[in-house]
């Protein structure tokens, strides 16, 4: 539900009552991932989506029913071969939906944290005793929490610890707590939604291609920084959509700023005096993506220079250069699109090939870790 936190936060401030339907589990070719939500208020206004259109009508009705009877339910939707026009996912997937009437509790605090960019996790019971269904905890990065799941404090402590681990990884998904941990006589399943600050995109090189890439980065949900050593080029007037503009030598700025496993680095300077010290530092960092612009000849020359300063072949293998997917791009906007497409493919584990005629999955299991492995859904 945190994917529509901004709108729901406004509803809370306006005193509106509403119910939220949240995707808690998916199977097959489901269009939305765990955490995707649709909400309906008491006036019948709807926001969000849980299936891209397949089952929205039925889920809307469940939200209306939850507002009327105050009950939390979990409903499964899937494709029916016998009646392709019946309520179901005609794409062939299966989704489980948690429908909860929202009446105070920790929900306003969770929404406020998500809107303000604070790190927090919302953990809700989706499988277990009926009387516990939908109960929620709000968990902070330091392990503190608000709310109460059940009658035994061990349940809250166990759930908070599991949610904190998910939050540390910036992941959303389900986690099971065994009977001993749950203290309620049977296992429990929690949906944990992590709200974390936007991932960073750092664009090095204040050129016209960078301006287009900033727009793509913002569209993809990144907090975008532009860095260039030349103050005449690195200006707010040239990059009005950037979150941050830094005038500094690229390698020096990279060494002084914070990055993590979701950060993407786009090196557009294609000038050896900037590229080599920058990439030498970048290729040692556990970031999600490192790409560098330049021709194939520039790429080969740059690789030789990097080897000359001690960069290993394993480190060089992480470098995406020439940057971007092969779209035949020419303009800055087309080039930015190809770079954005490569970042998404790297994040989600996609191949980058056309889906037409391919036998690869449309939706992949999860993003790549910094070392290239496929990880859990974020």
C-alpha positions as CSV (number, residue, x, y, z in Angstrom):
1,X,0.0,0.0,0.0
2,X,3.0,2.3,0.4
3,X,3.2,2.6,-3.4
4,X,0.2,5.0,-3.2
5,X,1.3,6.5,0.1
6,X,1.1,10.1,-1.1
7,X,-2.5,10.0,-2.1
8,X,-3.5,7.9,1.0
9,X,-1.7,10.4,3.3
10,X,-3.9,13.2,1.8
11,X,-6.9,11.1,2.5
12,X,-5.9,10.6,6.1
13,X,-5.3,14.3,6.5
14,X,-8.8,15.0,5.1
15,X,-10.3,12.5,7.5
16,X,-11.6,10.2,4.8
17,X,-12.2,6.5,5.7
18,X,-11.0,3.9,3.2
19,X,-10.1,0.3,2.5
20,X,-6.9,-0.9,0.9
21,X,-6.3,-4.0,-1.2
22,X,-2.7,-5.0,-1.4
23,X,-1.0,-7.7,-3.5
24,X,0.7,-10.0,-1.0
25,X,1.7,-12.9,-3.2
26,X,2.0,-13.6,-7.0
27,X,2.5,-16.6,-9.2
28,X,3.0,-17.0,-12.9
29,X,2.8,-14.0,-15.2
30,X,1.2,-11.6,-12.7
31,X,1.3,-7.9,-13.8
32,X,1.9,-6.3,-10.4
33,X,4.3,-7.3,-7.6
34,X,3.7,-7.6,-3.8
35,X,3.0,-4.2,-2.3
36,X,1.0,-2.9,-5.2
37,X,-2.3,-1.5,-3.9
38,X,-5.7,-0.2,-4.8
39,X,-7.7,1.9,-2.3
40,X,-11.4,2.9,-2.2
41,X,-12.8,5.6,0.1
42,X,-16.3,5.8,1.5
43,X,-17.4,8.0,-1.4
44,X,-16.4,5.3,-3.9
45,X,-13.3,7.1,-5.2
46,X,-10.5,4.6,-6.2
47,X,-6.8,5.1,-6.6
48,X,-4.0,2.6,-7.5
49,X,-4.0,-0.8,-9.1
50,X,-3.4,-4.4,-8.2
51,X,-3.5,-6.1,-11.6
52,X,-3.2,-3.6,-14.4
53,X,-7.0,-4.0,-15.1
54,X,-7.7,-7.8,-14.9
55,X,-9.5,-7.9,-11.6
56,X,-9.8,-4.3,-10.6
57,X,-13.6,-4.4,-10.6
58,X,-13.8,-7.4,-8.2
59,X,-11.2,-6.0,-5.9
60,X,-13.1,-2.6,-5.8
61,X,-16.2,-4.5,-4.6
62,X,-14.1,-6.2,-1.9
63,X,-12.9,-2.8,-0.7
64,X,-16.5,-1.5,-0.6
65,X,-17.5,-4.6,1.4
66,X,-14.6,-4.2,3.8
67,X,-15.8,-0.6,4.5
68,X,-19.3,-1.9,5.2
69,X,-18.5,-4.8,7.5
70,X,-15.0,-3.8,8.8
71,X,-13.6,-7.2,8.1
72,X,-10.1,-8.1,6.7
73,X,-10.0,-10.8,4.0
74,X,-7.5,-12.4,1.7
75,X,-8.8,-13.3,-1.8
76,X,-7.0,-15.3,-4.5
77,X,-7.5,-14.4,-8.2
78,X,-6.3,-16.5,-11.1
79,X,-6.9,-17.3,-14.7
80,X,-9.8,-19.6,-15.6
81,X,-9.5,-21.7,-18.8
82,X,-13.2,-22.5,-18.7
83,X,-14.4,-18.9,-18.8
84,X,-11.9,-16.4,-20.1
85,X,-14.3,-13.6,-19.5
86,X,-14.9,-14.4,-15.8
87,X,-13.1,-12.5,-13.1
88,X,-9.5,-13.7,-13.4
89,X,-6.1,-12.9,-14.6
90,X,-6.2,-13.5,-18.3
91,X,-2.4,-13.2,-18.5
92,X,-2.2,-16.6,-16.7
93,X,-1.0,-15.4,-13.3
94,X,-2.3,-15.8,-9.8
95,X,-2.4,-13.1,-7.2
96,X,-3.4,-13.1,-3.5
97,X,-5.0,-9.8,-2.3
98,X,-5.2,-8.6,1.3
99,X,-8.2,-6.3,1.8
100,X,-8.1,-4.2,4.9
101,X,-10.3,-1.4,6.2
102,X,-8.0,1.4,7.4
103,X,-9.1,3.0,10.7
104,X,-6.2,4.6,12.5
105,X,-3.6,2.4,14.1
106,X,-0.1,2.6,12.7
107,X,-1.3,3.2,9.1
108,X,-1.1,7.1,9.3
109,X,2.4,6.9,10.7
110,X,3.5,4.5,8.0
111,X,2.0,6.7,5.2
112,X,3.7,9.8,6.7
113,X,7.0,8.0,6.8
114,X,6.7,6.9,3.2
115,X,5.7,10.4,2.0
116,X,8.6,12.1,3.9
117,X,11.2,9.6,2.5
118,X,11.9,8.0,5.9
119,X,13.0,4.4,6.0
120,X,10.3,2.3,7.6
121,X,8.6,-1.1,7.1
122,X,4.9,-1.9,7.5
123,X,4.3,-5.6,8.5
124,X,0.8,-7.0,8.3
125,X,-0.5,-10.5,9.1
126,X,-1.9,-12.1,5.9
127,X,-2.2,-15.8,7.1
128,X,-3.0,-17.0,10.6
129,X,-5.8,-16.9,13.1
130,X,-8.8,-14.9,11.9
131,X,-8.7,-12.5,14.8
132,X,-5.1,-11.5,13.9
133,X,-5.6,-11.0,10.1
134,X,-4.6,-7.5,9.0
135,X,-3.0,-6.5,12.2
136,X,0.1,-4.3,11.7
137,X,3.4,-3.1,13.0
138,X,5.4,-0.1,11.8
139,X,9.1,-1.0,12.2
140,X,12.0,1.6,12.1
141,X,15.6,1.0,11.0
142,X,16.8,0.9,14.6
143,X,14.4,-2.0,15.4
144,X,11.9,0.1,17.3
145,X,8.3,-0.5,16.4
146,X,4.7,0.8,16.9
147,X,1.6,-1.3,17.0
148,X,0.7,-4.7,18.3
149,X,0.0,-8.0,16.4
150,X,-1.2,-10.3,19.1
151,X,-1.4,-11.1,22.8
152,X,2.2,-12.1,23.3
153,X,5.1,-9.6,23.1
154,X,7.3,-12.3,21.6
155,X,5.2,-12.2,18.5
156,X,5.8,-8.5,18.1
157,X,9.5,-8.8,18.7
158,X,9.9,-11.7,16.2
159,X,7.8,-9.9,13.6
160,X,9.8,-6.6,14.1
161,X,13.1,-8.4,13.7
162,X,12.0,-10.1,10.4
163,X,10.6,-6.8,9.1
164,X,13.8,-4.9,10.0
165,X,15.8,-7.4,8.0
166,X,13.6,-6.8,5.0
167,X,13.9,-3.1,5.5
168,X,17.7,-3.3,5.7
169,X,17.6,-4.9,2.3
170,X,15.0,-2.5,0.9
171,X,12.7,-5.4,0.0
172,X,9.0,-6.0,0.0
173,X,7.6,-9.5,0.2
174,X,6.2,-12.1,2.6
175,X,7.9,-13.8,5.5
176,X,6.8,-16.7,7.6
177,X,7.0,-16.9,11.4
178,X,7.0,-20.4,12.9
179,X,4.8,-21.6,15.7
180,X,7.5,-21.0,18.3
181,X,8.0,-17.4,17.1
182,X,4.4,-16.6,16.6
183,X,3.2,-17.7,20.1
184,X,-0.3,-18.1,18.8
185,X,-0.4,-21.9,18.2
186,X,0.2,-21.9,14.5
187,X,2.5,-20.3,11.9
188,X,1.9,-16.8,10.6
189,X,2.7,-15.1,7.3
190,X,3.4,-11.4,7.1
191,X,3.5,-9.1,4.2
192,X,6.4,-6.6,4.8
193,X,6.4,-3.4,2.7
194,X,9.6,-1.5,2.9
195,X,9.6,2.3,2.4
196,X,13.1,3.5,1.7
197,X,14.5,6.7,0.2
198,X,14.6,6.8,-3.6
199,X,17.7,5.1,-5.0
200,X,20.4,7.3,-6.4
201,X,21.4,8.0,-9.9
202,X,24.7,9.9,-10.3
203,X,25.3,11.3,-13.7
204,X,28.9,12.4,-14.3
205,X,29.4,14.9,-17.2
206,X,27.2,18.0,-17.6
207,X,26.5,17.4,-21.3
208,X,23.3,17.5,-23.4
209,X,23.0,13.7,-23.1
210,X,23.1,14.1,-19.4
211,X,20.1,16.5,-19.4
212,X,18.0,13.9,-21.2
213,X,19.2,11.2,-18.8
214,X,18.2,13.2,-15.8
215,X,14.6,13.3,-17.1
216,X,14.7,9.5,-17.6
217,X,16.2,8.9,-14.2
218,X,13.5,11.0,-12.5
219,X,10.8,9.1,-14.5
220,X,12.2,5.8,-13.2
221,X,12.1,7.1,-9.6
222,X,15.7,7.9,-8.9
223,X,17.1,10.8,-6.9
224,X,19.4,12.3,-9.6
225,X,22.7,14.0,-9.0
226,X,24.7,15.7,-11.8
227,X,28.4,16.1,-11.2
228,X,31.0,17.9,-13.3
229,X,34.2,19.7,-12.5
230,X,33.3,22.6,-14.8
231,X,31.1,25.2,-13.1
232,X,30.1,26.8,-16.4
233,X,28.3,23.6,-17.5
234,X,27.1,22.2,-14.1
235,X,24.3,24.7,-13.5
236,X,20.6,24.6,-12.4
237,X,19.6,26.4,-15.6
238,X,20.9,23.5,-17.7
239,X,19.6,20.7,-15.4
240,X,16.4,22.1,-13.8
241,X,15.0,18.6,-13.1
242,X,18.1,17.3,-11.2
243,X,17.7,16.9,-7.5
244,X,21.3,18.0,-6.9
245,X,24.1,19.6,-8.9
246,X,27.7,19.2,-7.7
247,X,30.7,21.0,-9.1
248,X,33.7,18.8,-8.2
249,X,36.1,16.4,-9.8
250,X,34.0,13.2,-10.4
251,X,36.3,10.8,-8.6
252,X,36.7,13.1,-5.6
253,X,32.9,13.5,-5.3
254,X,32.3,9.8,-5.6
255,X,34.8,9.1,-2.8
256,X,33.0,11.6,-0.5
257,X,29.4,10.7,-1.1
258,X,27.2,7.8,0.1
259,X,26.2,5.0,-2.3
260,X,24.6,1.7,-1.8
261,X,23.5,-1.5,-3.6
262,X,20.7,0.4,-5.5
263,X,22.9,3.3,-6.7
264,X,23.5,3.6,-10.5
265,X,26.5,5.5,-11.9
266,X,26.4,6.9,-15.4
267,X,29.7,8.2,-16.7
268,X,29.1,10.5,-19.7
269,X,32.3,12.5,-19.6
270,X,34.2,10.2,-22.1
271,X,37.4,12.1,-21.2
272,X,40.3,10.0,-19.9
273,X,41.4,12.5,-17.3
274,X,37.9,12.3,-15.7
275,X,37.0,8.7,-16.6
276,X,40.0,6.8,-15.4
277,X,40.2,7.9,-11.8
278,X,36.4,7.9,-11.5
279,X,36.0,4.4,-12.8
280,X,39.0,3.1,-10.9
281,X,37.1,4.2,-7.7
282,X,33.6,3.2,-8.9
283,X,34.4,-0.4,-9.9
284,X,35.4,-1.2,-6.3
285,X,32.0,0.0,-4.9
286,X,29.0,-2.4,-4.3
287,X,26.7,-0.3,-6.5
288,X,24.0,-1.7,-8.8
289,X,25.1,-0.4,-12.2
290,X,28.2,1.3,-13.7
291,X,28.0,2.5,-17.3
292,X,30.3,4.6,-19.3
293,X,29.7,6.5,-22.6
294,X,32.1,6.4,-25.6
295,X,32.8,4.6,-28.9
296,X,34.1,1.1,-28.9
297,X,37.6,2.5,-29.7
298,X,37.2,4.8,-26.6
299,X,36.1,1.8,-24.6
300,X,39.1,-0.3,-25.5
301,X,41.5,2.6,-24.8
302,X,39.8,3.3,-21.5
303,X,40.0,-0.3,-20.5
304,X,43.8,-0.4,-21.2
305,X,44.2,2.7,-19.1
306,X,42.2,1.2,-16.3
307,X,44.3,-2.0,-16.4
308,X,47.3,0.2,-16.2
309,X,46.2,1.7,-12.8
310,X,45.5,-1.8,-11.4
311,X,41.8,-2.4,-12.2
312,X,41.3,-6.2,-12.4
313,X,39.5,-8.1,-15.1
314,X,36.8,-9.0,-12.6
315,X,36.2,-5.4,-11.9
316,X,36.2,-4.5,-15.6
317,X,33.5,-7.1,-16.2
318,X,31.1,-5.0,-14.2
319,X,31.5,-2.0,-16.5
320,X,28.7,-1.5,-19.0
321,X,30.5,0.2,-21.9
322,X,29.5,1.4,-24.4
323,X,26.6,2.4,-22.2
324,X,23.0,1.5,-23.0
325,X,21.1,-1.1,-25.0
326,X,21.3,-1.3,-28.8
327,X,18.2,0.7,-29.9
328,X,20.0,2.4,-32.8
329,X,19.8,5.6,-30.7
330,X,21.1,8.9,-32.1
331,X,19.5,11.8,-30.2
332,X,20.2,12.6,-26.5
333,X,16.7,11.5,-25.7
334,X,17.0,8.2,-27.6
335,X,20.4,7.6,-25.9
336,X,18.9,8.3,-22.5
337,X,16.1,5.9,-23.2
338,X,18.7,3.2,-24.1
339,X,20.6,3.8,-20.9
340,X,17.4,3.7,-18.8
341,X,16.4,0.5,-20.5
342,X,19.7,-1.1,-19.7
343,X,19.4,0.0,-16.1
344,X,16.0,-1.5,-15.8
345,X,17.1,-4.8,-17.4
346,X,20.0,-5.0,-15.0
347,X,17.8,-4.2,-12.1
348,X,15.1,-6.7,-13.0
349,X,17.3,-9.4,-14.5
350,X,16.0,-8.9,-18.1
351,X,17.9,-9.9,-21.2
352,X,17.2,-6.8,-23.2
353,X,16.1,-8.8,-26.3
354,X,12.7,-8.3,-28.0
355,X,9.8,-10.2,-26.4
356,X,8.4,-10.9,-29.9
357,X,9.3,-14.5,-30.7
358,X,11.2,-15.0,-27.4
359,X,10.5,-17.6,-24.8
360,X,11.9,-15.7,-21.9
361,X,9.7,-14.6,-19.0
362,X,7.9,-11.3,-19.3
363,X,8.2,-10.6,-15.6
364,X,11.4,-11.7,-13.9
365,X,11.8,-13.0,-10.4
366,X,13.7,-10.0,-9.1
367,X,16.5,-7.5,-9.6
368,X,20.2,-8.3,-9.9
369,X,22.4,-7.9,-6.8
370,X,25.5,-5.7,-7.2
371,X,27.5,-8.8,-8.1
372,X,25.1,-9.7,-10.9
373,X,23.1,-12.4,-9.1
374,X,19.3,-12.4,-9.2
375,X,17.9,-11.2,-5.8
376,X,14.5,-10.8,-4.3
377,X,11.8,-8.4,-5.5
378,X,12.4,-4.9,-4.2
